[in-house]
Amino acid sequence: MNTQNAVETSQDPQAGGYAPAGDGGQVIQQRLKSERVQEELKAMAGWNLAQEETAIQCVKTFPTSEIAALYAAWVTRFAGAAGLFVTVELAGGQVAVTVCAPQVNGCWGEVTESVLAFARQIG
């Protein structure tokens, strides 16, 4: 695995990546109130709102660049299998993960419960 500094990877299920789980139809998600998102993030150490509140992000530090690269690859594949768009930036032993809200009519939507649930699962 390549462990160059400042590597950026993204997985977009809408651009030929993985299809969202389920029956393949459009998934309708209930809009979360901003206060609810903030409350959830307070309970999730290291996670913050990003990109004008259309994503959440976290930076994790690992003992080696190789371990960081393995984590970055796992997050990218896991997000693809879950039908979520992520951006992963790798620099040495640090990995910055941004989980984006689903797009609605070509525009980034608001953070959903599935975005928060995914972030909780990856830590």
N, CA, C and O of each residue as an XYZ file, in Angstrom:
492
protein
N       0.845     -1.171      0.000
C       0.000      0.000      0.000
C       0.886      1.227      0.000
O       1.889      1.270      0.712
N       0.534      2.206     -0.776
C       1.293      3.441     -0.869
C       1.030      4.305      0.349
O      -0.123      4.550      0.705
N       2.086      4.764      0.985
C       1.923      5.576      2.191
C       2.512      6.965      2.003
O       3.089      7.528      2.934
N       2.369      7.523      0.802
C       2.865      8.873      0.552
C       2.142      9.867      1.442
O       0.995      9.654      1.836
N       2.836     10.961      1.752
C       2.194     12.034      2.500
C       1.146     12.718      1.638
O       1.280     12.814      0.418
N       0.105     13.188      2.303
C      -0.955     13.966      1.670
C      -1.677     13.199      0.572
O      -1.997     13.775     -0.468
N      -1.932     11.948      0.773
C      -2.719     11.154     -0.165
C      -4.185     11.399      0.133
O      -4.585     11.411      1.296
N      -4.981     11.591     -0.888
C      -6.410     11.809     -0.688
C      -7.168     10.766     -1.480
O      -6.903     10.556     -2.664
N      -8.110     10.115     -0.824
C      -8.913      9.086     -1.448
C     -10.370      9.402     -1.198
O     -10.728      9.908     -0.135
N     -11.207      9.109     -2.166
C     -12.635      9.292     -1.924
C     -13.396      8.154     -2.568
O     -12.943      7.554     -3.543
N     -14.526      7.874     -2.023
C     -15.381      6.815     -2.534
C     -16.757      7.409     -2.728
O     -17.413      7.780     -1.755
N     -17.204      7.504     -3.961
C     -18.503      8.079     -4.275
C     -19.359      7.004     -4.912
O     -19.111      6.626     -6.057
N     -20.364      6.497     -4.202
C     -21.186      5.427     -4.760
C     -21.953      5.871     -5.994
O     -22.358      5.026     -6.792
N     -22.167      7.177     -6.179
C     -22.903      7.667     -7.329
C     -22.018      7.726     -8.577
O     -22.535      7.864     -9.686
N     -20.697      7.623     -8.417
C     -19.772      7.746     -9.539
C     -19.129      6.398     -9.860
O     -17.921      6.316    -10.086
N     -19.936      5.354     -9.878
C     -19.428      4.061    -10.260
C     -18.819      3.274     -9.125
O     -18.204      2.236     -9.369
N     -18.964      3.720     -7.908
C     -18.445      3.002     -6.751
C     -19.430      1.931     -6.333
O     -20.100      1.325     -7.170
N     -19.511      1.711     -5.072
C     -20.410      0.700     -4.549
C     -21.841      1.220     -4.543
O     -22.073      2.415     -4.360
N     -22.785      0.332     -4.740
C     -24.193      0.717     -4.650
C     -24.609      0.716     -3.194
O     -24.111     -0.090     -2.409
N     -25.525      1.615     -2.818
C     -26.009      1.617     -1.441
C     -26.647      0.284     -1.096
O     -27.207     -0.398     -1.954
N     -26.551     -0.075      0.179
C     -27.160     -1.317      0.640
C     -28.668     -1.224      0.526
O     -29.232     -0.130      0.510
N     -29.306     -2.351      0.448
C     -30.764     -2.358      0.384
C     -31.232     -2.854     -0.965
O     -30.535     -3.609     -1.643
N     -32.432     -2.416     -1.350
C     -33.039     -2.921     -2.572
C     -32.624     -2.143     -3.817
O     -33.129     -2.419     -4.905
N     -31.709     -1.170     -3.681
C     -31.251     -0.416     -4.839
C     -32.096      0.802     -5.126
O     -31.723      1.616     -5.971
N     -33.223      0.957     -4.451
C     -34.064      2.128     -4.640
C     -33.534      3.306     -3.862
O     -32.597      3.176     -3.073
N     -34.141      4.461     -4.089
C     -33.699      5.659     -3.377
C     -34.063      5.549     -1.901
O     -35.177      5.159     -1.552
N     -33.122      5.894     -1.053
C     -33.340      5.833      0.379
C     -33.753      7.218      0.854
O     -33.033      8.191      0.630
N     -34.896      7.314      1.502
C     -35.370      8.570      2.049
C     -34.963      8.613      3.516
O     -35.275      7.701      4.281
N     -34.265      9.675      3.902
C     -33.821      9.790      5.282
C     -34.430     11.036      5.895
O     -34.514     12.090      5.265
N     -34.843     10.890      7.118
C     -35.439     11.999      7.837
C     -34.383     13.025      8.187
O     -33.288     12.668      8.621
N     -34.699     14.285      8.004
C     -33.803     15.393      8.314
C     -33.627     15.481      9.824
O     -34.598     15.411     10.577
N     -32.373     15.637     10.260
C     -32.094     15.804     11.677
C     -31.996     17.294     11.986
O     -31.438     18.061     11.201
N     -32.530     17.694     13.112
C     -32.411     19.080     13.529
C     -30.960     19.361     13.881
O     -30.252     18.476     14.360
N     -30.518     20.580     13.647
C     -29.143     20.985     13.918
C     -28.754     20.704     15.366
O     -27.632     20.277     15.639
N     -29.677     20.943     16.291
C     -29.397     20.710     17.711
C     -29.120     19.239     17.976
O     -28.261     18.902     18.792
N     -29.841     18.367     17.296
C     -29.649     16.918     17.462
C     -28.287     16.497     16.957
O     -27.608     15.689     17.591
N     -27.880     17.042     15.816
C     -26.571     16.727     15.260
C     -25.478     17.183     16.227
O     -24.535     16.440     16.500
N     -25.607     18.407     16.742
C     -24.617     18.926     17.692
C     -24.547     18.049     18.952
O     -23.463     17.766     19.462
N     -25.705     17.631     19.438
C     -25.770     16.772     20.631
C     -25.073     15.443     20.378
O     -24.317     14.962     21.222
N     -25.328     14.853     19.222
C     -24.693     13.575     18.869
C     -23.176     13.738     18.772
O     -22.426     12.888     19.251
N     -22.727     14.835     18.149
C     -21.292     15.047     17.976
C     -20.571     15.248     19.303
O     -19.407     14.870     19.437
N     -21.245     15.836     20.280
C     -20.634     16.014     21.598
C     -20.287     14.668     22.228
O     -19.312     14.552     22.971
N     -21.098     13.653     21.922
C     -20.872     12.311     22.470
C     -19.856     11.508     21.646
O     -19.485     10.399     22.030
N     -19.409     12.064     20.523
C     -18.490     11.366     19.625
C     -17.151     12.099     19.637
O     -16.954     13.053     18.885
N     -16.246     11.656     20.480
C     -14.955     12.331     20.665
C     -14.223     12.530     19.339
O     -14.029     11.586     18.572
N     -13.822     13.772     19.086
C     -13.019     14.088     17.914
C     -13.782     14.458     16.660
O     -13.181     14.965     15.712
N     -15.078     14.224     16.619
C     -15.868     14.516     15.420
C     -16.440     15.925     15.494
O     -16.885     16.378     16.548
N     -16.420     16.618     14.338
C     -16.936     17.977     14.242
C     -17.679     18.166     12.926
O     -17.462     17.426     11.966
N     -18.558     19.165     12.891
C     -19.211     19.526     11.644
C     -18.188     20.129     10.696
O     -17.224     20.760     11.129
N     -18.403     19.930      9.399
C     -17.490     20.451      8.378
C     -18.283     20.820      7.130
O     -19.460     20.485      7.004
N     -17.627     21.506      6.225
C     -18.184     21.826      4.912
C     -19.586     22.416      5.001
O     -20.537     21.892      4.420
N     -19.694     23.504      5.733
C     -20.972     24.210      5.892
C     -22.090     23.285      6.377
O     -23.223     23.339      5.899
N     -21.734     22.443      7.336
C     -22.668     21.525      7.991
C     -23.257     20.456      7.076
O     -24.342     19.937      7.338
N     -22.527     20.123      5.985
C     -22.970     19.038      5.110
C     -22.130     17.783      5.311
O     -22.302     16.794      4.598
N     -21.221     17.823      6.282
C     -20.341     16.684      6.539
C     -19.842     16.746      7.977
O     -19.971     17.762      8.661
N     -19.270     15.631      8.411
C     -18.589     15.602      9.705
C     -17.194     15.067      9.468
O     -16.965     14.294      8.538
N     -16.258     15.482     10.318
C     -14.880     15.051     10.121
C     -14.184     14.761     11.437
O     -14.588     15.224     12.503
N     -13.110     13.969     11.319
C     -12.312     13.565     12.476
C     -10.897     13.263     11.995
O     -10.699     12.771     10.883
N      -9.917     13.561     12.842
C      -8.524     13.215     12.546
C      -8.073     12.198     13.578
O      -8.229     12.406     14.782
N      -7.518     11.106     13.103
C      -7.018     10.048     13.989
C      -5.518      9.888     13.766
O      -5.025     10.017     12.646
N      -4.807      9.605     14.846
C      -3.361      9.413     14.780
C      -3.029      7.967     15.113
O      -3.538      7.407     16.083
N      -2.165      7.368     14.292
C      -1.755      5.980     14.454
C      -0.246      5.914     14.666
O       0.466      6.853     14.310
N       0.255      4.813     15.245
C       1.685      4.720     15.559
C       2.597      4.723     14.340
O       3.738      5.177     14.427
N       2.111      4.222     13.199
C       2.936      4.184     11.987
C       2.095      4.587     10.776
O       0.866      4.538     10.806
N       2.789      4.984      9.716
C       2.088      5.340      8.485
C       1.429      4.121      7.846
O       0.405      4.255      7.176
N       1.996      2.949      8.041
C       1.412      1.728      7.479
C       0.063      1.410      8.119
O      -0.887      1.035      7.432
N      -0.012      1.562      9.436
C      -1.279      1.321     10.135
C      -2.303      2.370      9.712
O      -3.474      2.050      9.504
N      -1.868      3.606      9.586
C      -2.764      4.675      9.136
C      -3.305      4.374      7.739
O      -4.487      4.587      7.471
N      -2.448      3.881      6.853
C      -2.873      3.543      5.492
C      -3.889      2.405      5.489
O      -4.851      2.432      4.722
N      -3.678      1.408      6.340
C      -4.639      0.300      6.438
C      -6.001      0.797      6.932
O      -7.044      0.399      6.412
N      -5.977      1.673      7.944
C      -7.231      2.246      8.459
C      -7.925      3.050      7.362
O      -9.138      2.930      7.185
N      -7.175      3.867      6.625
C      -7.747      4.685      5.558
C      -8.411      3.813      4.490
O      -9.508      4.121      4.025
N      -7.749      2.737      4.109
C      -8.313      1.824      3.109
C      -9.579      1.161      3.630
O     -10.563      1.035      2.901
N      -9.558      0.739      4.886
C     -10.738      0.098      5.492
C     -11.924      1.065      5.526
O     -13.040      0.690      5.168
N     -11.684      2.302      5.956
C     -12.762      3.299      6.027
C     -13.357      3.540      4.645
O     -14.577      3.605      4.492
N     -12.497      3.673      3.645
C     -12.964      3.933      2.282
C     -13.842      2.795      1.768
O     -14.903      3.036      1.192
N     -13.403      1.570      1.976
C     -14.188      0.418      1.500
C     -15.471      0.249      2.298
O     -16.516     -0.069      1.731
N     -15.401      0.456      3.597
C     -16.577      0.346      4.464
C     -17.617      1.380      4.048
O     -18.804      1.065      3.957
N     -17.181      2.610      3.795
C     -18.108      3.664      3.371
C     -18.760      3.312      2.038
O     -19.960      3.513      1.851
N     -17.967      2.790      1.123
C     -18.526      2.389     -0.168
C     -19.581      1.312     -0.021
O     -20.629      1.365     -0.664
N     -19.301      0.334      0.826
C     -20.269     -0.744      1.055
C     -21.534     -0.219      1.730
O     -22.622     -0.760      1.533
N     -21.382      0.841      2.530
C     -22.529      1.433      3.219
C     -23.248      2.456      2.349
O     -24.298      2.966      2.741
N     -22.701      2.765      1.174
C     -23.331      3.723      0.279
C     -23.125      5.168      0.699
O     -23.953      6.028      0.398
N     -22.023      5.441      1.394
C     -21.736      6.801      1.857
C     -20.514      7.352      1.137
O     -19.621      6.598      0.752
N     -20.474      8.664      0.958
C     -19.341      9.337      0.349
C     -18.397      9.794      1.453
O     -18.816     10.463      2.397
N     -17.126      9.433      1.332
C     -16.118      9.862      2.298
C     -14.912     10.414      1.561
O     -14.642     10.062      0.413
N     -14.197     11.285      2.250
C     -12.891     11.734      1.803
C     -11.920     11.339      2.901
O     -12.163     11.593      4.080
N     -10.819     10.718      2.505
C      -9.815     10.272      3.453
C      -8.488     10.905      3.047
O      -8.022     10.720      1.923
N      -7.886     11.652      3.969
C      -6.584     12.252      3.719
C      -5.571     11.600      4.650
O      -5.781     11.518      5.861
N      -4.478     11.141      4.068
C      -3.464     10.397      4.803
C      -2.161     11.193      4.778
O      -1.666     11.552      3.709
N      -1.614     11.465      5.948
C      -0.335     12.162      6.059
C       0.458     11.519      7.188
O       0.192     11.768      8.364
N       1.426     10.697      6.828
C       2.206      9.987      7.838
C       1.298      9.072      8.648
O       0.601      8.223      8.091
N       1.311      9.249      9.958
C       0.485      8.430     10.838
C      -0.876      9.025     11.127
O      -1.602      8.510     11.977
N      -1.243     10.101     10.437
C      -2.549     10.728     10.668
C      -3.497     10.481      9.502
O      -3.096     10.491      8.338
N      -4.767     10.258      9.845
C      -5.814     10.064      8.857
C      -6.941     11.028      9.178
O      -7.488     11.008     10.280
N      -7.289     11.874      8.216
C      -8.441     12.773      8.352
C      -9.580     12.176      7.541
O      -9.454     11.964      6.335
N     -10.694     11.908      8.215
C     -11.862     11.310      7.574
C     -12.991     12.333      7.559
O     -13.332     12.907      8.593
N     -13.563     12.555      6.393
C     -14.743     13.415      6.260
C     -15.859     12.561      5.684
O     -15.707     11.981      4.609
N     -16.974     12.481      6.388
C     -18.136     11.720      5.943
C     -19.183     12.738      5.506
O     -19.636     13.557      6.306
N     -19.558     12.681      4.246
C     -20.478     13.669      3.681
C     -21.919     13.196      3.732
O     -22.216     12.003      3.673
N     -22.796     14.175      3.844
C     -24.232     13.899      3.799
C     -24.598     13.456      2.384
O     -23.888     13.780      1.432
N     -25.685     12.727      2.239
C     -26.105     12.309      0.900
C     -26.490     13.521      0.047
O     -26.909     14.559      0.558
N     -26.334     13.355     -1.254
C     -26.749     14.414     -2.173
C     -28.251     14.337     -2.418
O     -28.838     13.257     -2.491
N     -28.848     15.507     -2.542
C     -30.267     15.612     -2.865
C     -30.368     16.501     -4.098
O     -30.011     17.678     -4.046
N     -30.852     15.945     -5.208
C     -30.962     16.686     -6.463
C     -29.635     17.333     -6.856
O     -29.614     18.471     -7.325
N     -28.534     16.616     -6.668
C     -27.223     17.096     -7.068
C     -26.542     18.037     -6.097
O     -25.425     18.480     -6.363
N     -27.178     18.355     -4.980
C     -26.584     19.240     -3.978
C     -26.366     18.446     -2.693
O     -27.140     17.547     -2.367
N     -25.297     18.792     -1.966
C     -25.050     18.105     -0.705
C     -26.161     18.447      0.276
O     -26.525     19.612      0.442
N     -26.688     17.427      0.914
C     -27.757     17.608      1.888
C     -27.198     17.867      3.275
O     -26.059     18.303      3.436
N     -28.015     17.592      4.258
C     -27.628     17.783      5.655
C     -27.222     16.441      6.249
O     -27.574     15.382      5.728
N     -26.478     16.505      7.345
C     -26.027     15.294      8.025
C     -27.237     14.466      8.448
O     -28.190     14.984      9.030
N     -27.181     13.183      8.147
C     -28.278     12.273      8.455
C     -27.873     11.299      9.557
O     -26.710     11.242      9.958
N     -28.838     10.545     10.032
C     -28.568      9.531     11.049
C     -27.589      8.489     10.523
O     -26.758      7.993     11.284
N     -27.668      8.143      9.228
C     -26.740      7.136      8.700
C     -25.301      7.656      8.691
O     -24.369      6.875      8.885
N     -25.102      8.958      8.470
C     -23.762      9.555      8.535
C     -23.237      9.457      9.965
O     -22.090      9.064     10.177
N     -24.058      9.809     10.936
C     -23.657      9.737     12.343
C     -23.394      8.295     12.765
O     -22.423      8.022     13.471
N     -24.248      7.379     12.340
C     -24.080      5.963     12.703
C     -22.772      5.404     12.129
O     -22.068      4.649     12.800
N     -22.454      5.775     10.891
C     -21.210      5.327     10.285
C     -20.010      5.855     11.070
O     -19.070      5.114     11.355
N     -20.052      7.127     11.413
C     -18.954      7.731     12.176
C     -18.772      7.050     13.513
O     -17.642      6.833     13.953
N     -19.885      6.706     14.174
C     -19.790      5.990     15.455
C     -19.130      4.635     15.258
O     -18.348      4.197     16.103
N     -19.437      3.964     14.144
C     -18.888      2.637     13.901
C     -17.388      2.664     13.623
O     -16.674      1.745     14.024
N     -16.900      3.695     12.948
C     -15.480      3.727     12.648
C     -14.664      4.368     13.760
O     -13.434      4.394     13.712
N     -15.370      4.888     14.767
C     -14.683      5.378     15.965
C     -14.379      6.807     15.990
O     -13.803      7.299     16.960
